[in-house]
């Protein structure tokens, strides 16, 4: 075990995932820990799903050219980020694990790592999605925590990956039940232009990160239908979606703190993804090009990245059906139906005209 001159344990970090967001966070972490040698080991292993790009292995390109040319082109990675194609080797001896992979691969990846990581390690999920493995809506952080038997928090916020990698100023939210773990992740990640708020409300912070993708897809549909000539309509869709996020959390995951929705993981993330995220972009194209499927547009527009909005909408809708609660969440339900071509994008607004928020005579509970 590496220790500092004062006897303090020096921590090793590993990044599990190397897509657009994983590579962007690697830019921050690699540079940041170099400045803190008494706290963190210099080398950061990053698990890379091996693929060939222009006849070369992606791990080779990252380790030799220090650039993820597939998922974050044009941005240099620090030279202490080491690409590793074996996930077990990447996580070996790590004290802090950052999970940044598509949510559908989390369970299999964790099963591969189970019993092969340090028992006193901790993890943080940067994954904005939900689990439906048990037939119920569940949290990705719970899969990681329960499979690996370690503490797991989340990092959620208004963080468009390319802007983060370019070190534009932004905020994020780290949520940990054990704030001491959260403080270590903040030390590893926070920079002058990437500011971190620390909270304890893991559940609602994670729900914000997942559910906002549905709202952003709805906002994108408005853009695709009307361009920049429907600002009022788009604002209404965003507000209604935000209220449905709060109601969903309170109804099905009670016990959180309403102030979480005012953190970067909440309202700020809804805003940025509704105006600049991949869900908004693909949704706009989907509404404007009715002859193309979401899958076709994802392939054309995202360069191998995964789209989360339609999948999350489907998972949430299946859950709402079980609870006989589809009518209580008209926006979530309508976005799902549009994604399935069961409803035309033009009919989205008709589903919101009699929304529950417009029928109540009492003000919605204060945040």
Secondary structure, 3 states (H helix, E strand, C coil): CCECCCCCECECEEEECCCHHHHHHHHHHHHHHHCCCCCECCCEEEECCCCEECCEEHHHHHHHHCECCCCCCCCECCCCEEEECCHHHHHCCCCEEEECCCHHHHHHHHHHHCCCCCCCCEEEECCCCEECCCCCCEEHHHHHHHHHCCEEEEEECCCCHHHHHCCCCEEEEEECCCHHHHHHHHHHHCECCEEEEEECCHHHHHHHHHHHHHHHHHHHHHHHHHCCCCHHHHHHHHHHHHHHHHHHHHHHCCCCCHHHHHCHHHHHHHHHHHHHCHHHHHHHHHHHCCCCCHHHHHHHHHCCCCCCHHHHHHHHHHHHHHCCCHHHCHHHHHHHHHHCCCCCHHHCHHHCCCCHHHHCCCCCCCC
